[in-house]
Amino acid sequence: MGHDLNTIVNYYNDPGDGSQPTPVYVGSTHVTNERPVNPVSVTVADVTHQESNYTLDTHGFQFHTHKTGIQRDDFFKDDQIIKTIYYHECEDLLKQITGAANTKAFDHKVRYGPTSWHSLTNNNTQSRGPLHRAHVDQSYDGAEIRLRQFFPDQAQELMKRRWQIINIWRPLSTIHKDPLALADATTVPDSDLVPASIIYTRTGKRSEQWTVKHSEGHKWFYKYRQEPDEVVLIKCFDSDQSVKARRTPHCAVKDGQEDGGEAEGNRESVEVRLLVFY
């Protein structure tokens, strides 16, 4: 493909002694992520002009053209617009694409900070940037934690039918650095996934994600110079065990040809996380 990347994916550096990964600690103003990484050289293939070959159930991700009614600047300064108008847009879009009976947007992240945002000493959540570590937002247990968090009285009944967690990721300006790489879910077996805790220090609550160990069979993809009207849907969980793609590791990667240093500015994106019910 035209703009394949030879780059680095930061996998989890598993000590091999059975110990649990270091938790990520999320406070009101600071995120601490000190998990050791194993940087591995990979080729990330460009999907441009072949986007329709990749779907949620065959690969775990899916590209779609969708124009939002929200102005770019509002994503940076007005959380309420995101939680009302944009959440509703995302819920409707997922119903349209998946045929789901119901969807609920429950969280979002706007990222516009530097690549090295984790190393900032103060208030790094105010400069949240791309995440250069292969991960899935929820493990299988972590997905149930999220479901019970938002539907405590209905969760047991909802789990009797197919349900999912899907993210909608959108650039807020053309991506020239730190593009989002997506793994073909079918090339990443469960044995390469390690459950890892996220601790919310303000409340003491815990969630659980997958961190990812390297394996030679993994295949990675991205969209070259992805535009704001080109969203990508990322499947984080699917209760249907018969589906080929149940969860998709993803992370930011560096593009040595495109990265223009700080002169290019930081990557800008918004990601909304949704529970999906059938």
N, C-alpha and C positions, 0 to 999 in steps of 0.2 A: 504494500500500500504506500501512498505517496509520502506520508510524514510519520512513518514509524519511529519510535523513540528508542534509543539505547540509553537506558537510565538506571536508576537505583530504586528498588523497593526495600523499605525498612521492615523486615520481618521481626517477629519476636525471637529473642536470643534465649532459648529454653535451656536452663542449666542441666536438665536431664536428671534431676534428683527427686522429681515428684513434687517439688515445692510450688506453691501457688504464685502466679505472677504478681508483681508489686501492684497494689491498687492505684487507680487514678483518684486523686482527691479533688473534689470540686467544691469550692467555696463561693461566697457571694461575689468576691472580686478577684479570685485567683484559682487557677487550675494547676495542679502539680502532677506531672506525668514523668516518672523516672524509670519506667520499664526499660530494661536493656534491649537494644535492637541489634539485629543481624542484617547489615546492609548487603544486598545481593544484586548483581548486575542482571537486568532482564531486558527483553524487548517488549515494548508496549505498542501494539498494532493500532493504526489509525482506522477508524470505522467509516470515515467520510465516503459518501456515496453508497455505502453498504449498511446503513443504519437499520434498515428494515429486516436484516438477517438476525437481529438480536432482540429477543423478547424476554419478558419476565419469567416465563415458564421454561424456556429453553436455555437461557444463559444467566438469568437473574437480574438483568437490567434491560431497559428499553428506552430509546430516544423518541421524542415527540416534539412537534412544533406547537408552541402555545404562547400566545401573547398575553401578558398580564396587564390589567388596568391600573396597576400601582406604578407611580413614578419612581425612578431609581433612587432619588435622594430620600424618599420616604422610608425606604428599607433601612436606612442608617439612623433615622431620627424619630421614628414613630412606631413603637412596638404595637400599639393598639390597632393601627391600620393593618399590620401584618396579621394580628390575631383575629381580626374580624373579616376584613375584605379578602386578604390573600389566603387565609385558611379556607374560606368558603370557595374560592377559585380552585384551590388544590383538591378539596373534597369533591367538587363537581367533576374535575378532570379525571380523578381516579375512578369515579363511578362510570364515567363515559368510556374509559379505556378498558377497565376490567369487567364491567357488568356487575359490580358489587351492589348489594342491596343498601349498604350503609357504610359511611366512612367518617372517621373523626380525627382531625388534626389535633395533636396533643403537645407538640414541641417544635421549636425551630432554632436555627443558628444562622446568624448573619456573620460572615467572615470577610474581613477587609484589612487585617493586620499583616505584619511581616511574616516571612517564612519562619523566623526564629522566635515567634511570639511566646512559646513555652518558657523560654529562658528569661523573659522579662521579670524583674523582681517585684514590681508593684502593679496591681490592678490589670493583670494580663487579660482578664476576660473583656476588658474594654478595648483590647487590640487583638481580638481573636483572629487568628490566621489559619492557613491550611494545615491539615493534619497529615504529616508524612510518616504514618505508621499504618501498616496493613491491619484492618480490623473489620468487624461487623458490629453494628451498633448494639444489637441484642443477641445474646446466646438463646438457645431454646428456653432455658429457665428464665432468662432475662426478659424474653417476650411475654411470658406469663406474668412476671412481676409488673410489667407495664399494663397489661390488660386488667389485672386486679386493682392497680392503682386508680384507673379511670372508670372502671365498671365493677366496683367491689360487690355489688348485689347481683349483677347479671353475669359475672364472669363464668361461673360454672355452666350456665345454660349456653352462653355464647361459644364455649369451647366444644360443644357437641356438633357444631358445624364448622366448615372451613373458615379460617380467619388468617389474616396476614398483618405484617407491619411493612410498609413501603415508604421510602423517602422520595420526595421530589426535589431534585437539586437543580438550581438555575444560576447561571452566571449573571452578574449584574453589570458587567461590561465584558467585551471580548476577552477570552482567556489567552494571554500571551506568556504567562508563567505559572508554575505550580498547577498544571492541569490535573483533572481528576481521573485516575486510573481505576478500572473496574475489572475484576477477575471473572472469567467464565466459571460460574458456580459449579459446573459439572466436572471441572478439572481440579477442584479443591475438596478432597474427602474430609469427612468429619474428623478423621484422625490427625489432620493438620490444624485443627481448631482447638484452642485452649481457653476455657472459661476464665474470665478475669473480672474482678470487682471494680465498680465505680462507687466511691463513697461520697455522699453529699454531706459535707462537714457541718453545715448550718442546721440540718434536720436530723443527721445521723442515719438517714435512709440509705439503702444500698440498691444498686442495679447491677446487671451483669452483661458483659459483652463478650464477643470472641476476639482474642488476639490470634495471630496466624503464624504458624511455623512454615519455613520454606520447604518446598518440594519442587523437583525439576519439572513436574508435569503441569504446573500452573500456567495458564494463558491469560495475558493481560491486554486490555483494550482501552482506548480513549478516543475522544473526538477532537480533531485538530481545530484550533481557534474557535472553540465553541462560543456561540453567540447567545445573548440574553433571551431570545425567543426559542432556543434549543434546550429544552429541559431533558434531564435523564431521570428515569424512575429506577430506584435501587431497591431490590427486595432484600429485606433484613430477616424476615421470618415468614414461613408458610407452614401451616398446620397439616397440609396435605402431603403425606409422606410418599405418595405415588408420583409426585411431580419431580422432574429431573433437577430443577434448580430451586432450592429451598432458601438459600441465603447467599449473599454475594459480598466477599471481601472487597474493600476499596480503600484508596488512599490517594493523597496528592503525590505527584512525582515532579522532579525537575526536568525541564526541557532545555537542554544545553544550547540548542539552536535559537530558541525564542527568548529565553531569559535575557533581559537586557539590563540586569542589575536594578538598582533602585530607580533608575530613570524611567523604567517601564511602569513604576507604581506597583502596588500590591494587588494580588488577585482578589476579586470581589465576587461573592456568591451568597445565595440564601438557600437553606435546606429546610424543608418542612417534613416532619415525621407524622405518619398517619396509621391508625388502626383501620383495617379493612375487613368488612364482614359480608358473608354471602348467605 
